[in-house]
Amino acid sequence: MAEGSQVVGRVLPNEAASKLKPSSQPAPTNRVVIASAFGTIVEWYDFFVYGTAAALVFGKLFFPATDPLVSTLAAFSVYAVGYLARPLGGLIFGHFGDRLGRRSMLVLSLLLMGFGTFFVGLLPTYEQAGILAPICLVLLRLIQAIGLGGEWGGAVLMVAETAPASRRGLYGSFVQLGNPVGRLVATGVFALATRMPDAQFLSWGWRIPFLASIVLVLVGLFIRTRLDETPAFKDLRRSGATARMPVLEALTAFRRETVTAIGLKVTEVAWVGILTVFAVSYLTTQLGMAKSFVLDAVTLATLVELFVMPLSGWLSDKFGRRVIYLLGTGFGIAFAFPLFWLLATRDPTIVVITIVVGICLAQGMVFALHASFMPELFGTRVRYSGISLGFQIGAAIGGGLTPVIAAAAVGLSGGSTWLISLFLTILGVLTFAAVLSTRETSGCSMES
Protein backbone atom coordinates (compact mmCIF):
# COMPACT_ATOMS: atom_id res chain seq x y z
CA MET A 1 0.00 0.00 0.00
CA ALA A 2 3.01 2.27 0.26
CA GLU A 3 3.62 4.71 -2.51
CA GLY A 4 7.13 5.11 -3.84
CA SER A 5 7.32 8.75 -2.86
CA GLN A 6 9.62 10.90 -0.77
CA VAL A 7 7.54 10.30 2.33
CA VAL A 8 8.36 6.92 3.88
CA GLY A 9 5.26 4.84 4.49
CA ARG A 10 2.87 7.29 2.94
CA VAL A 11 -0.48 5.80 1.91
CA LEU A 12 -2.43 7.60 -0.75
CA PRO A 13 -5.77 5.83 -1.28
CA ASN A 14 -7.06 8.62 -3.50
CA GLU A 15 -4.10 8.93 -5.85
CA ALA A 16 -2.71 5.38 -5.74
CA ALA A 17 -5.62 3.04 -5.16
CA SER A 18 -4.54 0.98 -8.12
CA LYS A 19 -1.29 0.16 -6.35
CA LEU A 20 -2.94 -1.43 -3.35
CA LYS A 21 -1.84 -5.01 -2.96
CA PRO A 22 -3.21 -7.95 -1.00
CA SER A 23 -1.89 -8.29 2.54
CA SER A 24 0.44 -11.15 3.44
CA GLN A 25 -0.09 -10.68 7.16
CA PRO A 26 -1.29 -13.63 9.26
CA ALA A 27 -4.69 -13.84 10.81
CA PRO A 28 -4.90 -12.39 14.32
CA THR A 29 -4.87 -14.86 17.16
CA ASN A 30 -7.88 -15.15 19.40
CA ARG A 31 -5.85 -13.50 22.14
CA VAL A 32 -5.26 -10.34 20.10
CA VAL A 33 -8.92 -9.96 19.18
CA ILE A 34 -10.18 -10.74 22.68
CA ALA A 35 -7.66 -8.46 24.39
CA SER A 36 -8.39 -5.54 22.06
CA ALA A 37 -12.15 -6.00 22.23
CA PHE A 38 -12.30 -6.48 26.00
CA GLY A 39 -10.17 -3.43 26.62
CA THR A 40 -12.42 -1.30 24.46
CA ILE A 41 -15.44 -2.64 26.36
CA VAL A 42 -13.92 -1.35 29.58
CA GLU A 43 -13.01 2.01 28.06
CA TRP A 44 -16.42 2.57 26.49
CA TYR A 45 -18.23 1.37 29.59
CA ASP A 46 -16.37 4.00 31.59
CA PHE A 47 -17.19 6.68 29.02
CA PHE A 48 -20.88 5.83 28.60
CA VAL A 49 -21.58 5.33 32.29
CA TYR A 50 -20.60 8.98 32.68
CA GLY A 51 -22.91 10.06 29.87
CA THR A 52 -25.87 8.19 31.35
CA ALA A 53 -25.22 9.71 34.76
CA ALA A 54 -25.01 13.15 33.15
CA ALA A 55 -28.51 12.66 31.74
CA LEU A 56 -30.01 11.28 34.94
CA VAL A 57 -28.29 12.58 38.08
CA PHE A 58 -25.32 14.91 37.63
CA GLY A 59 -27.48 17.96 37.03
CA LYS A 60 -29.24 17.45 40.36
CA LEU A 61 -26.25 16.40 42.45
CA PHE A 62 -23.38 18.50 41.09
CA PHE A 63 -25.03 21.47 39.33
CA PRO A 64 -28.16 22.31 41.32
CA ALA A 65 -30.23 25.19 39.96
CA THR A 66 -33.78 26.42 40.22
CA ASP A 67 -34.19 26.02 36.47
CA PRO A 68 -33.99 22.36 35.38
CA LEU A 69 -32.79 23.41 31.92
CA VAL A 70 -29.77 25.22 33.40
CA SER A 71 -28.96 22.18 35.51
CA THR A 72 -29.22 19.85 32.51
CA LEU A 73 -27.09 22.10 30.32
CA ALA A 74 -24.40 22.23 32.98
CA ALA A 75 -24.32 18.44 33.27
CA PHE A 76 -24.18 17.98 29.49
CA SER A 77 -21.39 20.55 29.29
CA VAL A 78 -19.25 18.36 31.54
CA TYR A 79 -20.15 15.45 29.27
CA ALA A 80 -18.93 17.57 26.34
CA VAL A 81 -15.60 18.18 28.08
CA GLY A 82 -14.90 14.49 27.65
CA TYR A 83 -15.28 14.72 23.88
CA LEU A 84 -13.36 17.96 23.57
CA ALA A 85 -10.40 16.59 25.56
CA ARG A 86 -10.17 13.33 23.62
CA PRO A 87 -8.04 14.86 20.81
CA LEU A 88 -5.41 15.67 23.46
CA GLY A 89 -5.27 11.98 24.33
CA GLY A 90 -5.03 11.20 20.64
CA LEU A 91 -2.08 13.57 20.27
CA ILE A 92 -0.17 12.22 23.26
CA PHE A 93 -0.78 8.52 22.75
CA GLY A 94 -0.58 8.78 18.97
CA HIS A 95 2.92 10.25 19.20
CA PHE A 96 4.25 7.60 21.57
CA GLY A 97 2.26 4.82 19.90
CA ASP A 98 4.01 5.54 16.61
CA ARG A 99 7.38 6.02 18.32
CA LEU A 100 7.38 3.22 20.94
CA GLY A 101 4.66 0.81 19.88
CA ARG A 102 0.95 0.07 20.21
CA ARG A 103 0.97 -2.40 23.10
CA SER A 104 2.44 -0.21 25.88
CA MET A 105 0.01 2.60 25.13
CA LEU A 106 -2.95 0.24 25.58
CA VAL A 107 -1.96 -0.55 29.17
CA LEU A 108 -1.40 3.08 30.15
CA SER A 109 -4.64 4.31 28.58
CA LEU A 110 -6.66 1.64 30.37
CA LEU A 111 -5.18 2.69 33.71
CA LEU A 112 -6.06 6.34 33.11
CA MET A 113 -9.62 5.57 32.11
CA GLY A 114 -10.21 3.20 35.00
CA PHE A 115 -8.75 5.61 37.54
CA GLY A 116 -10.94 8.46 36.32
CA THR A 117 -14.12 6.39 36.42
CA PHE A 118 -13.59 4.73 39.81
CA PHE A 119 -12.98 7.99 41.61
CA VAL A 120 -16.11 9.61 40.17
CA GLY A 121 -17.99 7.05 42.27
CA LEU A 122 -16.25 8.37 45.39
CA LEU A 123 -16.90 12.08 44.78
CA PRO A 124 -18.91 14.15 47.27
CA THR A 125 -21.89 16.00 45.82
CA TYR A 126 -22.39 19.77 45.61
CA GLU A 127 -24.42 19.67 48.81
CA GLN A 128 -21.53 17.96 50.60
CA ALA A 129 -18.50 19.79 49.18
CA GLY A 130 -19.79 22.88 47.40
CA ILE A 131 -18.00 24.10 44.28
CA LEU A 132 -15.19 21.59 44.83
CA ALA A 133 -17.52 18.76 43.77
CA PRO A 134 -18.16 19.88 40.16
CA ILE A 135 -14.51 20.92 39.78
CA CYS A 136 -13.35 17.41 40.70
CA LEU A 137 -15.99 15.96 38.40
CA VAL A 138 -14.60 17.93 35.47
CA LEU A 139 -11.00 16.96 36.28
CA LEU A 140 -11.85 13.26 36.42
CA ARG A 141 -13.76 13.59 33.15
CA LEU A 142 -10.60 15.05 31.60
CA ILE A 143 -8.57 12.06 32.79
CA GLN A 144 -11.18 9.72 31.33
CA ALA A 145 -11.13 11.53 28.02
CA ILE A 146 -7.35 11.53 27.67
CA GLY A 147 -7.30 7.80 28.33
CA LEU A 148 -10.03 7.06 25.78
CA GLY A 149 -8.44 9.44 23.28
CA GLY A 150 -5.34 7.25 23.22
CA GLU A 151 -6.87 3.82 23.78
CA TRP A 152 -9.00 3.47 20.67
CA GLY A 153 -6.18 3.89 18.18
CA GLY A 154 -3.97 1.30 19.85
CA ALA A 155 -6.75 -1.28 20.23
CA VAL A 156 -7.77 -0.90 16.60
CA LEU A 157 -4.22 -1.21 15.28
CA MET A 158 -3.47 -4.33 17.31
CA VAL A 159 -6.04 -6.08 15.12
CA ALA A 160 -5.87 -4.06 11.88
CA GLU A 161 -2.10 -4.50 11.56
CA THR A 162 -2.38 -8.24 12.16
CA ALA A 163 -5.53 -9.22 10.28
CA PRO A 164 -5.51 -10.49 6.68
CA ALA A 165 -6.82 -7.87 4.26
CA SER A 166 -9.71 -10.07 3.18
CA ARG A 167 -11.17 -10.13 6.70
CA ARG A 168 -9.96 -6.84 8.18
CA GLY A 169 -13.45 -5.33 8.14
CA LEU A 170 -14.90 -8.26 10.08
CA TYR A 171 -12.07 -8.48 12.62
CA GLY A 172 -12.09 -4.71 13.05
CA SER A 173 -15.81 -4.75 13.77
CA PHE A 174 -15.16 -7.07 16.73
CA VAL A 175 -13.00 -4.37 18.30
CA GLN A 176 -15.72 -1.82 17.61
CA LEU A 177 -18.18 -4.03 19.48
CA GLY A 178 -16.53 -2.71 22.63
CA ASN A 179 -18.60 0.44 22.10
CA PRO A 180 -22.10 -1.11 22.12
CA VAL A 181 -21.14 -3.73 24.71
CA GLY A 182 -19.72 -1.03 26.97
CA ARG A 183 -22.87 1.00 26.41
CA LEU A 184 -25.00 -2.07 27.03
CA VAL A 185 -23.35 -2.80 30.36
CA ALA A 186 -23.44 0.85 31.42
CA THR A 187 -27.07 1.32 30.45
CA GLY A 188 -28.05 -2.05 31.93
CA VAL A 189 -26.44 -1.28 35.27
CA PHE A 190 -28.17 2.08 35.40
CA ALA A 191 -31.47 0.50 34.34
CA LEU A 192 -31.23 -1.75 37.41
CA ALA A 193 -30.15 1.11 39.64
CA THR A 194 -33.06 3.33 38.61
CA ARG A 195 -35.45 0.71 39.89
CA MET A 196 -34.41 1.73 43.39
CA PRO A 197 -36.50 4.31 45.21
CA ASP A 198 -35.45 7.75 43.99
CA ALA A 199 -34.03 8.73 47.38
CA GLN A 200 -31.69 5.72 47.46
CA PHE A 201 -30.68 6.12 43.83
CA LEU A 202 -29.73 9.78 44.29
CA SER A 203 -28.04 9.06 47.62
CA TRP A 204 -25.77 6.14 46.69
CA GLY A 205 -27.24 3.96 43.93
CA TRP A 206 -25.79 6.04 41.10
CA ARG A 207 -22.26 5.38 42.44
CA ILE A 208 -22.40 1.60 41.89
CA PRO A 209 -21.75 1.67 38.09
CA PHE A 210 -18.64 3.80 38.63
CA LEU A 211 -17.15 1.77 41.47
CA ALA A 212 -17.84 -1.53 39.70
CA SER A 213 -15.61 -0.51 36.81
CA ILE A 214 -12.48 -1.37 38.80
CA VAL A 215 -13.21 -5.08 38.31
CA LEU A 216 -13.32 -4.70 34.52
CA VAL A 217 -10.12 -2.66 34.55
CA LEU A 218 -8.17 -5.33 36.46
CA VAL A 219 -9.32 -8.06 34.08
CA GLY A 220 -8.49 -5.87 31.07
CA LEU A 221 -4.99 -5.16 32.37
CA PHE A 222 -4.31 -8.85 32.90
CA ILE A 223 -5.32 -9.66 29.33
CA ARG A 224 -3.51 -6.76 27.66
CA THR A 225 -0.17 -7.22 29.41
CA ARG A 226 0.06 -10.64 27.73
CA LEU A 227 -0.06 -9.21 24.19
CA ASP A 228 2.85 -8.88 21.78
CA GLU A 229 3.55 -5.95 19.44
CA THR A 230 1.97 -5.92 15.97
CA PRO A 231 3.95 -7.39 13.02
CA ALA A 232 3.70 -4.14 11.05
CA PHE A 233 5.24 -2.04 13.83
CA LYS A 234 7.91 -4.66 14.53
CA ASP A 235 9.00 -4.44 10.89
CA LEU A 236 8.99 -0.65 11.02
CA ARG A 237 11.07 -0.52 14.19
CA ARG A 238 13.49 -3.15 12.88
CA SER A 239 14.09 -1.05 9.77
CA GLY A 240 14.69 2.08 11.84
CA ALA A 241 12.05 4.00 9.89
CA THR A 242 9.87 5.20 12.78
CA ALA A 243 8.79 8.82 12.46
CA ARG A 244 10.46 11.36 14.71
CA MET A 245 7.37 13.58 14.88
CA PRO A 246 4.49 11.35 13.73
CA VAL A 247 1.72 13.77 14.70
CA LEU A 248 3.30 16.56 12.68
CA GLU A 249 3.81 14.21 9.74
CA ALA A 250 0.18 13.11 9.90
CA LEU A 251 -0.98 16.74 9.86
CA THR A 252 1.27 17.72 6.95
CA ALA A 253 2.15 14.80 4.68
CA PHE A 254 -1.16 13.08 5.40
CA ARG A 255 -3.30 16.20 5.70
CA ARG A 256 -5.95 15.03 3.23
CA GLU A 257 -6.26 11.60 4.86
CA THR A 258 -6.56 13.16 8.33
CA VAL A 259 -9.35 15.48 7.19
CA THR A 260 -11.10 12.52 5.55
CA ALA A 261 -10.88 10.53 8.78
CA ILE A 262 -12.44 13.44 10.69
CA GLY A 263 -15.26 13.53 8.16
CA LEU A 264 -15.86 9.80 8.54
CA LYS A 265 -16.48 10.28 12.27
CA VAL A 266 -18.58 13.43 12.75
CA THR A 267 -22.03 12.07 11.86
CA GLU A 268 -21.91 8.71 13.61
CA VAL A 269 -20.83 10.19 16.93
CA ALA A 270 -23.57 12.84 16.77
CA TRP A 271 -26.15 10.06 16.53
CA VAL A 272 -24.65 8.48 19.64
CA GLY A 273 -25.02 11.73 21.55
CA ILE A 274 -28.61 12.16 20.42
CA LEU A 275 -29.90 8.63 20.93
CA THR A 276 -28.01 7.50 24.02
CA VAL A 277 -27.64 10.75 25.98
CA PHE A 278 -29.96 13.53 24.84
CA ALA A 279 -32.91 11.23 24.07
CA VAL A 280 -32.79 9.83 27.61
CA SER A 281 -33.26 13.32 29.00
CA TYR A 282 -35.69 14.47 26.27
CA LEU A 283 -38.01 11.49 26.54
CA THR A 284 -38.11 11.57 30.35
CA THR A 285 -38.26 15.31 31.05
CA GLN A 286 -39.97 16.72 27.93
CA LEU A 287 -42.24 13.84 26.96
CA GLY A 288 -42.82 12.37 30.41
CA MET A 289 -41.80 8.78 29.68
CA ALA A 290 -40.38 6.54 32.40
CA LYS A 291 -36.60 6.46 32.86
CA SER A 292 -36.53 2.68 33.07
CA PHE A 293 -38.48 2.36 29.80
CA VAL A 294 -36.11 4.65 27.89
CA LEU A 295 -33.03 2.90 29.23
CA ASP A 296 -34.56 -0.46 28.35
CA ALA A 297 -35.13 0.78 24.79
CA VAL A 298 -31.49 1.84 24.46
CA THR A 299 -30.43 -1.52 25.88
CA LEU A 300 -32.53 -3.41 23.33
CA ALA A 301 -31.11 -1.28 20.50
CA THR A 302 -27.60 -2.06 21.66
CA LEU A 303 -28.32 -5.79 21.72
CA VAL A 304 -29.50 -5.67 18.12
CA GLU A 305 -26.44 -3.61 17.18
CA LEU A 306 -24.20 -6.45 18.35
CA PHE A 307 -25.35 -8.39 15.28
CA VAL A 308 -25.56 -5.45 12.87
CA MET A 309 -21.94 -4.36 13.33
CA PRO A 310 -20.17 -7.64 12.47
CA LEU A 311 -22.53 -7.99 9.51
CA SER A 312 -21.54 -4.51 8.37
CA GLY A 313 -17.85 -5.34 8.72
CA TRP A 314 -18.27 -8.58 6.79
CA LEU A 315 -20.21 -6.83 4.02
CA SER A 316 -17.47 -4.21 3.73
CA ASP A 317 -14.96 -7.00 3.08
CA LYS A 318 -17.22 -8.37 0.35
CA PHE A 319 -18.46 -5.18 -1.32
CA GLY A 320 -16.09 -2.46 -0.11
CA ARG A 321 -15.96 0.08 2.72
CA ARG A 322 -17.37 2.97 0.68
CA VAL A 323 -20.67 1.42 -0.39
CA ILE A 324 -21.56 0.27 3.14
CA TYR A 325 -20.50 3.60 4.61
CA LEU A 326 -22.54 5.55 2.09
CA LEU A 327 -25.62 3.43 2.80
CA GLY A 328 -25.42 4.06 6.55
CA THR A 329 -24.70 7.77 6.16
CA GLY A 330 -27.47 8.20 3.61
CA PHE A 331 -29.93 6.57 5.99
CA GLY A 332 -28.89 8.97 8.75
CA ILE A 333 -29.55 11.97 6.51
CA ALA A 334 -32.98 10.65 5.55
CA PHE A 335 -33.90 9.76 9.15
CA ALA A 336 -32.86 13.02 10.84
CA PHE A 337 -36.29 14.67 10.74
CA PRO A 338 -38.54 11.58 11.08
CA LEU A 339 -36.58 10.65 14.23
CA PHE A 340 -38.23 13.26 16.44
CA TRP A 341 -41.61 13.02 14.75
CA LEU A 342 -41.68 9.36 15.73
CA LEU A 343 -40.43 9.96 19.28
CA ALA A 344 -43.07 12.65 19.79
CA THR A 345 -45.84 10.08 19.35
CA ARG A 346 -44.99 8.74 22.85
CA ASP A 347 -46.20 5.39 21.59
CA PRO A 348 -44.01 2.80 23.38
CA THR A 349 -43.70 0.49 20.36
CA ILE A 350 -42.88 3.31 17.94
CA VAL A 351 -40.36 4.83 20.34
CA VAL A 352 -38.55 1.52 20.82
CA ILE A 353 -38.41 0.78 17.08
CA THR A 354 -37.19 4.32 16.37
CA ILE A 355 -34.34 4.05 18.86
CA VAL A 356 -33.35 0.60 17.62
CA VAL A 357 -33.36 1.60 13.96
CA GLY A 358 -31.52 4.87 14.62
CA ILE A 359 -28.75 3.31 16.70
CA CYS A 360 -28.23 0.29 14.46
CA LEU A 361 -28.32 1.92 11.02
CA ALA A 362 -27.33 5.57 11.50
CA GLN A 363 -24.60 4.77 14.03
CA GLY A 364 -23.63 1.09 14.29
CA MET A 365 -23.50 0.36 10.57
CA VAL A 366 -20.76 2.92 9.95
CA PHE A 367 -19.04 2.79 13.34
CA ALA A 368 -18.17 -0.85 12.65
CA LEU A 369 -15.99 0.25 9.71
CA HIS A 370 -13.85 2.81 11.54
CA ALA A 371 -11.42 0.09 12.64
CA SER A 372 -10.68 -0.93 9.04
CA PHE A 373 -11.40 2.14 6.90
CA MET A 374 -9.37 4.65 8.93
CA PRO A 375 -6.17 2.56 9.35
CA GLU A 376 -6.20 1.82 5.62
CA LEU A 377 -5.82 5.54 4.93
CA PHE A 378 -2.40 5.84 6.61
CA GLY A 379 1.09 4.32 6.52
CA THR A 380 2.56 2.50 9.53
CA ARG A 381 4.85 5.43 10.46
CA VAL A 382 1.94 7.70 11.38
CA ARG A 383 -1.01 5.32 11.55
CA TYR A 384 -1.60 5.59 15.32
CA SER A 385 -1.42 9.39 15.19
CA GLY A 386 -3.48 9.71 12.02
CA ILE A 387 -6.43 7.56 13.06
CA SER A 388 -6.40 8.93 16.62
CA LEU A 389 -6.53 12.52 15.39
CA GLY A 390 -9.23 11.78 12.83
CA PHE A 391 -11.38 9.75 15.20
CA GLN A 392 -11.03 12.01 18.25
CA ILE A 393 -11.28 15.39 16.49
CA GLY A 394 -14.32 14.10 14.63
CA ALA A 395 -15.77 12.93 17.94
CA ALA A 396 -15.18 16.35 19.48
CA ILE A 397 -16.87 18.14 16.58
CA GLY A 398 -19.83 15.83 16.13
CA GLY A 399 -20.33 14.39 19.58
CA GLY A 400 -19.05 16.65 22.31
CA LEU A 401 -21.45 19.53 21.84
CA THR A 402 -24.39 17.60 20.38
CA PRO A 403 -26.28 16.96 23.67
CA VAL A 404 -25.62 20.56 24.75
CA ILE A 405 -26.79 21.99 21.43
CA ALA A 406 -29.81 19.70 21.41
CA ALA A 407 -30.86 20.56 24.98
CA ALA A 408 -30.37 24.29 24.36
CA ALA A 409 -32.29 24.15 21.07
CA VAL A 410 -35.26 22.42 22.65
CA GLY A 411 -35.27 24.72 25.66
CA LEU A 412 -34.96 27.96 23.69
CA SER A 413 -37.46 26.97 21.01
CA GLY A 414 -40.17 25.90 23.40
CA GLY A 415 -39.83 22.19 22.66
CA SER A 416 -39.15 22.28 18.90
CA THR A 417 -36.59 19.79 17.55
CA TRP A 418 -36.15 20.85 13.93
CA LEU A 419 -32.80 22.53 14.66
CA ILE A 420 -31.43 19.24 15.97
CA SER A 421 -32.58 17.42 12.85
CA LEU A 422 -31.00 20.10 10.66
CA PHE A 423 -27.74 19.72 12.59
CA LEU A 424 -27.75 15.94 11.99
CA THR A 425 -28.48 16.48 8.31
CA ILE A 426 -25.58 18.90 7.84
CA LEU A 427 -23.15 16.54 9.55
CA GLY A 428 -24.46 13.69 7.40
CA VAL A 429 -23.75 15.62 4.22
CA LEU A 430 -20.19 16.32 5.42
CA THR A 431 -19.55 12.63 6.08
CA PHE A 432 -21.09 11.65 2.74
CA ALA A 433 -18.71 14.04 0.99
CA ALA A 434 -15.73 12.67 2.94
CA VAL A 435 -16.50 9.11 1.81
CA LEU A 436 -16.90 10.22 -1.80
CA SER A 437 -13.53 11.99 -1.66
CA THR A 438 -11.58 8.76 -1.20
CA ARG A 439 -11.28 5.61 -3.26
CA GLU A 440 -11.90 2.09 -2.04
CA THR A 441 -9.32 0.80 0.48
CA SER A 442 -10.55 -2.69 1.37
CA GLY A 443 -8.06 -5.39 0.45
CA CYS A 444 -5.00 -3.15 0.74
CA SER A 445 -1.77 -4.07 2.50
CA MET A 446 -0.88 -2.60 5.90
CA GLU A 447 2.82 -3.05 5.21
CA SER A 448 4.42 0.31 4.62
LOVO-945966 format. One record per residue (C-alpha): x, y, z. Coordinates in steps of 0.5 Angstrom, whole numbers, padded with zeros to 4 digits, always signed. Layout:
N
XYZ
...
//
This chain:
448
+0000+0000+0000
+0006+0005+0001
+0007+0009-0005
+0014+0010-0008
+0015+0017-0006
+0019+0022-0002
+0015+0021+0005
+0017+0014+0008
+0011+0010+0009
+0006+0015+0006
-0001+0012+0004
-0005+0015-0002
-0012+0012-0003
-0014+0017-0007
-0008+0018-0012
-0005+0011-0011
-0011+0006-0010
-0009+0002-0016
-0003+0000-0013
-0006-0003-0007
-0004-0010-0006
-0006-0016-0002
-0004-0017+0005
+0001-0022+0007
+0000-0021+0014
-0003-0027+0019
-0009-0028+0022
-0010-0025+0029
-0010-0030+0034
-0016-0030+0039
-0012-0027+0044
-0011-0021+0040
-0018-0020+0038
-0020-0021+0045
-0015-0017+0049
-0017-0011+0044
-0024-0012+0044
-0025-0013+0052
-0020-0007+0053
-0025-0003+0049
-0031-0005+0053
-0028-0003+0059
-0026+0004+0056
-0033+0005+0053
-0036+0003+0059
-0033+0008+0063
-0034+0013+0058
-0042+0012+0057
-0043+0011+0065
-0041+0018+0065
-0046+0020+0060
-0052+0016+0063
-0050+0019+0070
-0050+0026+0066
-0057+0025+0063
-0060+0023+0070
-0057+0025+0076
-0051+0030+0075
-0055+0036+0074
-0058+0035+0081
-0052+0033+0085
-0047+0037+0082
-0050+0043+0079
-0056+0045+0083
-0060+0050+0080
-0068+0053+0080
-0068+0052+0073
-0068+0045+0071
-0066+0047+0064
-0060+0050+0067
-0058+0044+0071
-0058+0040+0065
-0054+0044+0061
-0049+0044+0066
-0049+0037+0067
-0048+0036+0059
-0043+0041+0059
-0038+0037+0063
-0040+0031+0059
-0038+0035+0053
-0031+0036+0056
-0030+0029+0055
-0031+0029+0048
-0027+0036+0047
-0021+0033+0051
-0020+0027+0047
-0016+0030+0042
-0011+0031+0047
-0011+0024+0049
-0010+0022+0041
-0004+0027+0041
+0000+0024+0047
-0002+0017+0046
-0001+0018+0038
+0006+0020+0038
+0008+0015+0043
+0005+0010+0040
+0008+0011+0033
+0015+0012+0037
+0015+0006+0042
+0009+0002+0040
+0002+0000+0040
+0002-0005+0046
+0005+0000+0052
+0000+0005+0050
-0006+0000+0051
-0004-0001+0058
-0003+0006+0060
-0009+0009+0057
-0013+0003+0061
-0010+0005+0067
-0012+0013+0066
-0019+0011+0064
-0020+0006+0070
-0017+0011+0075
-0022+0017+0073
-0028+0013+0073
-0027+0009+0080
-0026+0016+0083
-0032+0019+0080
-0036+0014+0085
-0033+0017+0091
-0034+0024+0090
-0038+0028+0095
-0044+0032+0092
-0045+0040+0091
-0049+0039+0098
-0043+0036+0101
-0037+0040+0098
-0040+0046+0095
-0036+0048+0089
-0030+0043+0090
-0035+0038+0088
-0036+0040+0080
-0029+0042+0080
-0027+0035+0081
-0032+0032+0077
-0029+0036+0071
-0022+0034+0073
-0024+0027+0073
-0028+0027+0066
-0021+0030+0063
-0017+0024+0066
-0022+0019+0063
-0022+0023+0056
-0015+0023+0055
-0015+0016+0057
-0020+0014+0052
-0017+0019+0047
-0011+0014+0046
-0014+0008+0048
-0018+0007+0041
-0012+0008+0036
-0008+0003+0040
-0013-0003+0040
-0016-0002+0033
-0008-0002+0031
-0007-0009+0035
-0012-0012+0030
-0012-0008+0024
-0004-0009+0023
-0005-0016+0024
-0011-0018+0021
-0011-0021+0013
-0014-0016+0009
-0019-0020+0006
-0022-0020+0013
-0020-0014+0016
-0027-0011+0016
-0030-0017+0020
-0024-0017+0025
-0024-0009+0026
-0032-0009+0028
-0030-0014+0033
-0026-0009+0037
-0031-0004+0035
-0036-0008+0039
-0033-0005+0045
-0037+0001+0044
-0044-0002+0044
-0042-0007+0049
-0039-0002+0054
-0046+0002+0053
-0050-0004+0054
-0047-0006+0061
-0047+0002+0063
-0054+0003+0061
-0056-0004+0064
-0053-0003+0071
-0056+0004+0071
-0063+0001+0069
-0062-0003+0075
-0060+0002+0079
-0066+0007+0077
-0071+0001+0080
-0069+0003+0087
-0073+0009+0090
-0071+0015+0088
-0068+0017+0095
-0063+0011+0095
-0061+0012+0088
-0059+0020+0089
-0056+0018+0095
-0052+0012+0093
-0054+0008+0088
-0052+0012+0082
-0045+0011+0085
-0045+0003+0084
-0044+0003+0076
-0037+0008+0077
-0034+0004+0083
-0036-0003+0079
-0031-0001+0074
-0025-0003+0078
-0026-0010+0077
-0027-0009+0069
-0020-0005+0069
-0016-0011+0073
-0019-0016+0068
-0017-0012+0062
-0010-0010+0065
-0009-0018+0066
-0011-0019+0059
-0007-0014+0055
+0000-0014+0059
+0000-0021+0055
+0000-0018+0048
+0006-0018+0044
+0007-0012+0039
+0004-0012+0032
+0008-0015+0026
+0007-0008+0022
+0010-0004+0028
+0016-0009+0029
+0018-0009+0022
+0018-0001+0022
+0022-0001+0028
+0027-0006+0026
+0028-0002+0020
+0029+0004+0024
+0024+0008+0020
+0020+0010+0026
+0018+0018+0025
+0021+0023+0029
+0015+0027+0030
+0009+0023+0027
+0003+0028+0029
+0007+0033+0025
+0008+0028+0019
+0000+0026+0020
-0002+0033+0020
+0003+0035+0014
+0004+0030+0009
-0002+0026+0011
-0007+0032+0011
-0012+0030+0006
-0013+0023+0010
-0013+0026+0017
-0019+0031+0014
-0022+0025+0011
-0022+0021+0018
-0025+0027+0021
-0031+0027+0016
-0032+0020+0017
-0033+0021+0025
-0037+0027+0026
-0044+0024+0024
-0044+0017+0027
-0042+0020+0034
-0047+0026+0034
-0052+0020+0033
-0049+0017+0039
-0050+0023+0043
-0057+0024+0041
-0060+0017+0042
-0056+0015+0048
-0055+0022+0052
-0060+0027+0050
-0066+0022+0048
-0066+0020+0055
-0067+0027+0058
-0071+0029+0053
-0076+0023+0053
-0076+0023+0061
-0077+0031+0062
-0080+0033+0056
-0084+0028+0054
-0086+0025+0061
-0084+0018+0059
-0081+0013+0065
-0073+0013+0066
-0073+0005+0066
-0077+0005+0060
-0072+0009+0056
-0066+0006+0058
-0069-0001+0057
-0070+0002+0050
-0063+0004+0049
-0061-0003+0052
-0065-0007+0047
-0062-0003+0041
-0055-0004+0043
-0057-0012+0043
-0059-0011+0036
-0053-0007+0034
-0048-0013+0037
-0051-0017+0031
-0051-0011+0026
-0044-0009+0027
-0040-0015+0025
-0045-0016+0019
-0043-0009+0017
-0036-0011+0017
-0037-0017+0014
-0040-0014+0008
-0035-0008+0007
-0030-0014+0006
-0034-0017+0001
-0037-0010-0003
-0032-0005+0000
-0032+0000+0005
-0035+0006+0001
-0041+0003-0001
-0043+0001+0006
-0041+0007+0009
-0045+0011+0004
-0051+0007+0006
-0051+0008+0013
-0049+0016+0012
-0055+0016+0007
-0060+0013+0012
-0058+0018+0018
-0059+0024+0013
-0066+0021+0011
-0068+0020+0018
-0066+0026+0022
-0073+0029+0021
-0077+0023+0022
-0073+0021+0028
-0076+0027+0033
-0083+0026+0030
-0083+0019+0031
-0081+0020+0039
-0086+0025+0040
-0092+0020+0039
-0090+0017+0046
-0092+0011+0043
-0088+0006+0047
-0087+0001+0041
-0086+0007+0036
-0081+0010+0041
-0077+0003+0042
-0077+0002+0034
-0074+0009+0033
-0069+0008+0038
-0067+0001+0035
-0067+0003+0028
-0063+0010+0029
-0057+0007+0033
-0056+0001+0029
-0057+0004+0022
-0055+0011+0023
-0049+0010+0028
-0047+0002+0029
-0047+0001+0021
-0042+0006+0020
-0038+0006+0027
-0036-0002+0025
-0032+0001+0019
-0028+0006+0023
-0023+0000+0025
-0021-0002+0018
-0023+0004+0014
-0019+0009+0018
-0012+0005+0019
-0012+0004+0011
-0012+0011+0010
-0005+0012+0013
+0002+0009+0013
+0005+0005+0019
+0010+0011+0021
+0004+0015+0023
-0002+0011+0023
-0003+0011+0031
-0003+0019+0030
-0007+0019+0024
-0013+0015+0026
-0013+0018+0033
-0013+0025+0031
-0018+0024+0026
-0023+0019+0030
-0022+0024+0036
-0023+0031+0033
-0029+0028+0029
-0032+0026+0036
-0030+0033+0039
-0034+0036+0033
-0040+0032+0032
-0041+0029+0039
-0038+0033+0045
-0043+0039+0044
-0049+0035+0041
-0053+0034+0047
-0051+0041+0050
-0054+0044+0043
-0060+0039+0043
-0062+0041+0050
-0061+0049+0049
-0065+0048+0042
-0071+0045+0045
-0071+0049+0051
-0070+0056+0047
-0075+0054+0042
-0080+0052+0047
-0080+0044+0045
-0078+0045+0038
-0073+0040+0035
-0072+0042+0028
-0066+0045+0029
-0063+0038+0032
-0065+0035+0026
-0062+0040+0021
-0055+0039+0025
-0055+0032+0024
-0057+0033+0017
-0051+0038+0016
-0046+0033+0019
-0049+0027+0015
-0047+0031+0008
-0040+0033+0011
-0039+0025+0012
-0042+0023+0005
-0037+0028+0002
-0031+0025+0006
-0033+0018+0004
-0034+0020-0004
-0027+0024-0003
-0023+0018-0002
-0023+0011-0007
-0024+0004-0004
-0019+0002+0001
-0021-0005+0003
-0016-0011+0001
-0010-0006+0001
-0004-0008+0005
-0002-0005+0012
+0006-0006+0010
+0009+0001+0009
//
